Amino acid sequence: MDAKDILGLPKTPLSITQEKKSRPQKDSQRKPDGISREVYALTGGLAPLMPAIETSQLKKRLPSDEKITWQWLPFTSSARKDNLQLYHWVRVVNGVPPTGDYSFAKYNKSVDIIKYTDEEYEKHLTDPSWTKEETDQLFELCERFDLRFIVIADRFPSSRTVEELKDRYYSVYRAILIARGPSTGDVSANPLVKEPYNISQEIERKRALSMVLSQTKQQERKDAEVLAEAKRIADSRMAARNAEQSELAVTSNAVPEGTEREISGDTISPSNVQLLSTVVPDNASTLASLRMLRVYLRTYALEQMVQAASASAGLRTIKRVEQTLQELGVNLKPRVPTKAVCAEHLELRKEILTLLNLQKQLQYKEAEGSSVREGSYSETPGTPKRSHRVGDQDRTFIPDSTGFGGERVGKRDQKRKAPGRLAEAPSSPAQSKRPRKLKASDL
């Protein structure tokens, strides 16, 4: 039993034509000429965005009447003095070989070596450490080897160092230029005259260079640490100098003119001393803490200076300073914190703090003056004292006795005895209320 028996399918095999369905044949597109296989596979036979060149024009050459050949021909170079003849391949057009100098001869550059006469040597170029023969040999080798002093020192007959050869050559060259020039000003712009060769500096430079090149890695690491420490010290000194200059610029303008006039008077009160200590705070600790930092933002330094300036003020005073800045349309922190802007911002804060302190002192003085005036009024003997009215005194409650017909019997006697009672009764406080009298309707 197989799957067909289970499914109830006939067991007759299907024909081959039914099992293998015919697939539609794809139209084979031939790759056009002039396009590589990779490009054609990427485009998929689609039309390109840009117009392509016709395939017939790809390998088509322009018509020309020139006949070009390559020939093995001899040549000479003007860079050589021996007229040596060599051969190379040359492009020949229509059978006419190229003429002219060798194309690479223009790269042969030579140094123009100055020449001197015997008379000029005896007059301007004599040197006790050099003879004329050695000087002549030096200039011949300089012309031959184009001032390559390493090669010249190797070929020089006597034992002379490279620095000595350079010093002799440049000193002779400089002396001849000055002697042949019509005036010293005409040749003063020449580099050899303007900056003469210094043999001692050159020797020291090479010695220092050899020391650097012969150092070990440990010595290089130690030198790097020393240089870093020196740079840090220089930066800290520069920052301290700038901080001192900014502090002097700010503190010189911190005290306003009114305060200076008040202090320059005949008397100095303790309140003025306190005001000065508030206006010009001690920023030594702030500057010392900033000097300890190698790198810091100017906004951070401004915040520290503001905190130091407002250290003696209370929280309410600081809020009033900020409120005054907002009323003036000034930002609490400068948007462009340059050195000048930060100095002006700090100066403005100090001036506002000075103004608030002056206002406090003014209120204190006004209150003190008003209290003194009130005390003088109360102590003056001619000043009338304030008397209490009769109605303000406490009175004893006496019920009204009414007679027949509604007449009040004891009212007249009560009025007669009122002054005596008032004289004997103690004064009542002004804020006590007068007792209400009973009426006949209340009885």
C-alpha positions as CSV (number, residue, x, y, z in Angstrom):
1,M,0.0,0.0,0.0
2,D,1.4,3.4,-0.9
3,A,0.2,6.9,-0.8
4,K,-1.9,6.5,-4.0
5,D,-3.9,3.7,-2.4
6,I,-4.6,5.8,0.6
7,L,-5.6,8.8,-1.5
8,G,-7.6,6.7,-3.9
9,L,-5.6,7.8,-7.0
10,P,-5.2,5.7,-10.0
11,K,-1.9,3.8,-10.3
12,T,-1.5,4.5,-14.0
13,P,1.7,6.5,-14.6
14,L,1.4,10.0,-16.1
15,S,2.8,10.7,-19.5
16,I,6.2,12.3,-19.8
17,T,4.7,15.3,-21.5
18,Q,2.4,15.9,-18.6
19,E,5.1,15.5,-16.0
20,K,7.5,17.8,-17.7
21,K,5.7,21.0,-18.6
22,S,7.2,22.9,-21.3
23,R,8.7,26.2,-20.1
24,P,8.4,29.3,-22.2
25,Q,11.7,30.0,-23.9
26,K,13.2,33.4,-23.1
27,D,14.3,35.6,-25.8
28,S,18.0,35.6,-25.8
29,Q,19.4,39.1,-26.2
30,R,22.8,39.4,-27.7
31,K,25.2,41.7,-26.0
32,P,25.9,44.7,-28.2
33,D,29.4,45.4,-29.4
34,G,31.5,48.0,-27.6
35,I,30.0,47.3,-24.1
36,S,31.8,45.1,-21.6
37,R,30.0,42.1,-20.1
38,E,30.1,43.5,-16.6
39,V,28.4,46.8,-17.7
40,Y,25.8,45.0,-19.7
41,A,25.0,42.7,-16.7
42,L,24.6,45.7,-14.4
43,T,22.3,47.6,-16.8
44,G,20.3,44.5,-17.8
45,G,19.9,45.8,-21.3
46,L,18.1,48.9,-20.3
47,A,18.7,52.2,-22.1
48,P,21.4,54.3,-20.5
49,L,20.6,57.7,-19.0
50,M,23.2,59.4,-21.1
51,P,23.4,59.0,-24.9
52,A,26.1,56.5,-25.7
53,I,28.6,56.6,-28.5
54,E,27.8,54.6,-31.5
55,T,29.6,51.3,-31.7
56,S,30.8,52.1,-35.1
57,Q,32.7,55.1,-33.8
58,L,34.6,53.3,-31.0
59,K,37.5,52.0,-33.0
60,K,37.4,54.5,-35.8
61,R,40.5,56.6,-36.2
62,L,40.6,60.1,-37.5
63,P,41.9,60.4,-41.0
64,S,45.5,61.7,-40.9
65,D,48.2,62.2,-43.5
66,E,51.0,61.8,-41.0
67,K,53.2,58.7,-41.0
68,I,54.6,58.0,-37.6
69,T,57.6,55.7,-37.0
70,W,60.0,55.0,-34.1
71,Q,63.7,55.0,-35.0
72,W,66.9,54.3,-33.0
73,L,68.9,57.6,-33.5
74,P,72.0,59.2,-31.8
75,F,71.8,62.3,-29.7
76,T,74.0,64.7,-27.7
77,S,73.3,66.7,-24.6
78,S,74.4,70.3,-23.8
79,A,74.7,69.3,-20.2
80,R,77.8,67.3,-21.0
81,K,81.1,69.0,-21.9
82,D,82.7,65.9,-23.5
83,N,80.3,65.7,-26.5
84,L,79.4,62.1,-25.7
85,Q,77.0,60.6,-28.3
86,L,74.4,58.2,-27.1
87,Y,71.3,56.5,-28.8
88,H,67.6,56.4,-27.9
89,W,64.3,55.7,-29.6
90,V,62.8,58.8,-31.2
91,R,59.3,59.4,-32.6
92,V,59.7,60.3,-36.3
93,V,56.9,61.9,-38.2
94,N,56.8,61.5,-42.0
95,G,60.5,60.5,-42.0
96,V,61.7,63.8,-40.5
97,P,63.7,63.2,-37.2
98,P,63.4,65.9,-34.4
99,T,66.0,68.5,-34.1
100,G,67.3,70.6,-31.2
101,D,68.9,69.9,-27.8
102,Y,68.2,66.9,-25.7
103,S,64.8,67.4,-23.9
104,F,66.2,66.6,-20.5
105,A,69.2,69.0,-20.7
106,K,67.1,71.8,-19.2
107,Y,67.1,70.1,-15.9
108,N,70.8,70.4,-15.6
109,K,71.3,73.3,-13.3
110,S,74.7,74.6,-12.2
111,V,75.8,77.2,-9.6
112,D,77.5,80.3,-10.7
113,I,80.7,80.5,-8.8
114,I,82.3,83.9,-8.5
115,K,85.8,84.5,-9.8
116,Y,88.5,86.7,-8.3
117,T,91.8,88.1,-9.5
118,D,95.2,88.1,-7.8
119,E,94.9,91.8,-7.2
120,E,91.5,91.4,-5.5
121,Y,92.9,88.5,-3.4
122,E,95.8,90.6,-2.1
123,K,93.6,93.5,-1.4
124,H,90.5,92.0,0.1
125,L,90.8,88.3,0.6
126,T,93.9,87.6,2.6
127,D,93.5,85.4,5.7
128,P,96.4,84.2,7.9
129,S,94.8,80.8,8.3
130,W,94.3,80.2,4.6
131,T,96.7,80.3,1.7
132,K,96.0,81.4,-1.8
133,E,96.5,77.8,-3.1
134,E,94.0,76.4,-0.6
135,T,91.5,79.1,-1.5
136,D,91.9,78.4,-5.3
137,Q,91.4,74.7,-4.7
138,L,88.3,75.4,-2.6
139,F,86.7,77.4,-5.4
140,E,87.6,74.9,-8.0
141,L,85.9,72.1,-6.0
142,C,82.9,74.3,-5.3
143,E,82.4,74.8,-9.0
144,R,83.0,71.2,-9.8
145,F,80.6,69.7,-7.2
146,D,78.0,72.5,-7.1
147,L,78.6,73.6,-3.5
148,R,78.1,70.1,-2.1
149,F,80.4,70.7,0.9
150,I,80.2,67.2,2.2
151,V,81.8,66.0,-1.1
152,I,84.2,69.0,-1.2
153,A,85.4,68.2,2.4
154,D,86.0,64.6,1.3
155,R,88.0,65.7,-1.8
156,F,89.9,68.6,-0.2
157,P,93.6,67.8,0.2
158,S,94.2,69.3,3.6
159,S,92.3,68.4,6.8
160,R,89.5,71.0,6.9
161,T,86.1,70.6,8.4
162,V,82.9,71.3,6.6
163,E,82.2,74.4,8.7
164,E,85.7,75.8,8.0
165,L,85.2,75.3,4.2
166,K,81.8,77.0,4.3
167,D,83.1,79.9,6.4
168,R,86.0,80.5,4.0
169,Y,83.8,80.3,0.9
170,Y,81.0,82.6,2.1
171,S,83.5,85.2,3.6
172,V,85.4,85.4,0.3
173,Y,82.1,85.7,-1.6
174,R,80.8,88.4,0.7
175,A,84.1,90.4,0.6
176,I,84.1,90.3,-3.3
177,L,80.4,91.5,-3.4
178,I,81.1,94.4,-1.1
179,A,84.4,95.3,-3.0
180,R,82.8,95.2,-6.4
181,G,79.6,97.0,-5.5
182,P,79.4,100.7,-6.2
183,S,78.2,101.3,-2.6
184,T,77.3,99.2,0.4
185,G,73.6,100.0,0.1
186,D,73.5,98.4,-3.4
187,V,74.5,95.0,-2.0
188,S,72.9,95.2,1.4
189,A,69.9,93.2,0.2
190,N,72.0,90.2,-0.8
191,P,71.5,87.3,1.7
192,L,75.2,86.8,2.1
193,V,75.7,90.4,3.1
194,K,72.5,90.7,5.1
195,E,73.0,87.5,7.1
196,P,76.7,86.4,7.1
197,Y,77.7,82.8,7.9
198,N,78.3,82.2,11.6
199,I,80.6,79.3,12.1
200,S,80.3,79.1,15.9
201,Q,76.5,79.0,15.7
202,E,76.7,76.2,13.0
203,I,79.1,74.2,15.2
204,E,76.8,74.5,18.2
205,R,73.7,73.6,16.1
206,K,75.3,70.4,14.8
207,R,76.5,69.5,18.3
208,A,73.0,69.9,19.7
209,L,71.6,67.9,16.8
210,S,74.0,65.1,17.4
211,M,73.1,65.0,21.1
212,V,69.4,64.8,20.2
213,L,69.9,62.0,17.6
214,S,72.1,60.0,20.0
215,Q,69.6,60.0,22.9
216,T,68.0,56.9,24.2
217,K,64.3,56.4,24.6
218,Q,64.6,56.9,28.4
219,Q,66.3,60.3,27.9
220,E,63.7,61.3,25.3
221,R,60.9,60.5,27.7
222,K,62.6,62.5,30.5
223,D,63.2,65.5,28.2
224,A,59.5,65.4,27.1
225,E,58.4,65.5,30.8
226,V,60.7,68.5,31.4
227,L,59.3,70.3,28.4
228,A,55.8,69.6,29.5
229,E,56.5,70.9,33.0
230,A,58.1,74.0,31.6
231,K,55.1,74.6,29.4
232,R,52.8,74.2,32.3
233,I,54.7,76.7,34.4
234,A,54.8,79.2,31.6
235,D,51.1,78.9,31.0
236,S,50.3,79.3,34.7
237,R,52.5,82.4,34.9
238,M,50.8,83.8,31.9
239,A,47.3,83.1,33.4
240,A,48.4,84.7,36.7
241,R,49.7,87.8,34.9
242,N,46.5,88.1,32.9
243,A,44.4,87.6,36.1
244,E,46.4,90.3,37.9
245,Q,46.0,92.8,35.0
246,S,42.2,92.1,34.9
247,E,41.9,92.5,38.6
248,L,43.7,95.8,38.6
249,A,41.5,97.0,35.7
250,V,38.4,96.0,37.6
251,T,39.3,97.2,41.1
252,S,40.5,100.6,39.8
253,N,37.0,101.3,38.6
254,A,35.1,99.4,41.3
255,V,34.6,102.3,43.8
256,P,32.2,104.9,42.4
257,E,33.0,108.6,42.5
258,G,30.3,109.3,45.2
259,T,31.9,106.9,47.5
260,E,35.4,108.3,46.9
261,R,34.1,111.8,47.6
262,E,32.5,110.6,50.8
263,I,35.7,108.9,52.0
264,S,37.9,111.9,51.0
265,G,35.9,114.1,53.4
266,D,36.9,115.2,56.9
267,T,35.1,112.4,58.7
268,I,35.1,108.6,58.2
269,S,32.3,106.7,59.8
270,P,32.2,103.0,60.5
271,S,29.4,102.6,58.0
272,N,31.7,104.0,55.3
273,V,34.4,101.5,56.2
274,Q,31.9,98.7,56.0
275,L,30.6,99.9,52.7
276,L,34.1,100.0,51.3
277,S,34.8,96.4,52.4
278,T,31.6,95.4,50.6
279,V,32.2,97.3,47.4
280,V,35.8,96.1,47.0
281,P,35.9,92.5,48.2
282,D,39.1,90.5,48.7
283,N,39.5,88.3,45.7
284,A,42.9,86.9,46.7
285,S,41.6,83.5,47.4
286,T,39.6,83.4,44.2
287,L,42.7,84.4,42.1
288,A,44.8,81.9,43.9
289,S,42.4,79.0,43.2
290,L,42.2,80.1,39.5
291,R,46.0,80.1,39.3
292,M,46.1,76.5,40.4
293,L,44.1,75.5,37.4
294,R,46.0,75.1,34.1
295,V,43.0,75.7,31.8
296,Y,39.7,77.2,32.7
297,L,36.8,78.9,31.0
298,R,36.4,82.6,31.3
299,T,32.7,82.1,32.3
300,Y,33.9,79.9,35.2
301,A,36.3,82.6,36.3
302,L,33.5,85.2,36.1
303,E,31.2,83.1,38.3
304,Q,34.0,82.7,40.9
305,M,34.6,86.5,40.9
306,V,30.9,87.2,41.2
307,Q,30.6,84.8,44.1
308,A,33.6,86.5,45.8
309,A,32.2,89.9,45.2
310,S,28.8,88.9,46.7
311,A,30.2,86.9,49.6
312,S,29.5,89.6,52.1
313,A,26.0,90.3,50.8
314,G,22.9,88.3,51.9
315,L,20.7,86.2,49.7
316,R,18.1,88.9,49.4
317,T,20.7,91.4,48.3
318,I,22.0,89.0,45.6
319,K,18.4,88.5,44.4
320,R,17.9,92.3,44.2
321,V,21.1,92.6,42.2
322,E,19.9,90.0,39.7
323,Q,16.5,91.7,39.6
324,T,18.2,95.0,38.8
325,L,20.2,93.4,36.0
326,Q,17.0,92.1,34.5
327,E,15.3,95.4,34.8
328,L,18.3,97.0,32.9
329,G,18.0,94.4,30.2
330,V,21.4,92.8,31.0
331,N,21.9,89.0,30.9
332,L,22.9,87.3,34.2
333,K,25.7,85.6,32.2
334,P,27.3,87.4,29.2
335,R,26.5,85.8,25.8
336,V,29.9,86.7,24.5
337,P,32.2,86.3,27.5
338,T,35.3,88.1,26.2
339,K,37.8,89.6,28.6
340,A,36.4,93.2,28.3
341,V,32.8,92.0,28.5
342,C,33.4,90.0,31.7
343,A,35.3,92.9,33.3
344,E,32.4,95.3,32.5
345,H,29.8,92.8,33.8
346,L,31.7,92.4,37.0
347,E,32.0,96.2,37.4
348,L,28.3,96.6,36.8
349,R,27.4,94.1,39.5
350,K,29.7,95.8,42.0
351,E,28.2,99.2,41.2
352,I,24.6,97.8,41.7
353,L,25.8,96.2,45.0
354,T,27.2,99.6,46.0
355,L,23.9,101.3,45.1
356,L,21.9,98.9,47.3
357,N,24.3,99.3,50.2
358,L,24.0,103.1,49.9
359,Q,20.2,102.8,49.9
360,K,20.3,100.7,53.1
361,Q,22.6,103.3,54.7
362,L,20.2,106.0,53.7
363,Q,17.2,104.2,55.2
364,Y,19.1,103.6,58.4
365,K,20.1,107.3,58.7
366,E,16.5,108.4,58.0
367,A,15.1,106.1,60.6
368,E,17.7,107.3,63.1
369,G,16.9,110.9,62.4
370,S,13.2,110.4,62.8
371,S,13.7,108.7,66.2
372,V,15.9,111.5,67.4
373,R,13.3,114.1,66.3
374,E,10.5,112.3,68.2
375,G,12.6,112.1,71.3
376,S,13.4,115.8,71.3
377,Y,9.7,116.7,71.0
378,S,8.7,114.6,74.0
379,E,11.5,116.1,76.2
380,T,10.9,119.8,75.5
381,P,9.2,121.6,78.5
382,G,7.2,124.0,76.5
383,T,5.5,121.4,74.5
384,P,1.9,120.7,75.7
385,K,1.1,117.2,76.7
386,R,-1.7,115.3,75.2
387,S,-4.7,115.2,77.6
388,H,-7.4,112.6,77.6
389,R,-11.0,113.7,77.2
390,V,-13.5,113.3,80.0
391,G,-15.5,110.9,77.9
392,D,-12.5,108.6,77.4
393,Q,-12.2,107.8,81.2
394,D,-13.7,104.7,82.7
395,R,-17.0,105.5,84.5
396,T,-18.9,103.5,87.1
397,F,-22.2,102.2,86.0
398,I,-25.1,103.9,87.8
399,P,-28.6,103.0,86.8
400,D,-30.8,105.9,85.9
401,S,-33.6,106.5,88.4
402,T,-36.6,107.8,86.6
403,G,-39.5,109.5,88.5
404,F,-43.0,109.7,87.8
405,G,-43.6,111.1,84.3
406,G,-40.3,109.9,83.1
407,E,-38.0,112.4,84.7
408,R,-34.5,111.4,85.6
409,V,-33.8,112.3,89.2
410,G,-30.0,111.5,89.7
411,K,-28.7,112.9,86.4
412,R,-28.0,116.4,87.8
413,D,-26.2,115.1,90.8
414,Q,-24.2,112.8,88.7
415,K,-23.0,115.6,86.5
416,R,-22.0,117.6,89.6
417,K,-20.0,114.8,91.0
418,A,-18.3,114.0,87.7
419,P,-15.3,116.3,88.1
420,G,-14.5,115.0,91.6
421,R,-14.7,111.4,90.3
422,L,-12.5,112.2,87.4
423,A,-9.9,113.7,89.6
424,E,-9.8,110.8,91.9
425,A,-10.2,108.0,89.4
426,P,-7.0,106.8,87.6
427,S,-6.7,107.4,83.9
428,S,-7.8,104.6,81.7
429,P,-6.1,103.6,78.5
430,A,-7.2,105.3,75.3
431,Q,-8.2,102.1,73.6
432,S,-10.9,101.3,76.3
433,K,-14.5,101.8,75.2
434,R,-17.1,103.9,77.0
435,P,-19.8,101.8,78.8
436,R,-23.3,102.1,77.3
437,K,-26.0,103.8,79.5
438,L,-29.2,102.0,80.4
439,K,-32.3,103.5,79.0
440,A,-35.8,103.4,80.6
441,S,-36.9,100.9,78.0
442,D,-34.2,98.5,79.2
443,L,-35.6,98.4,82.8
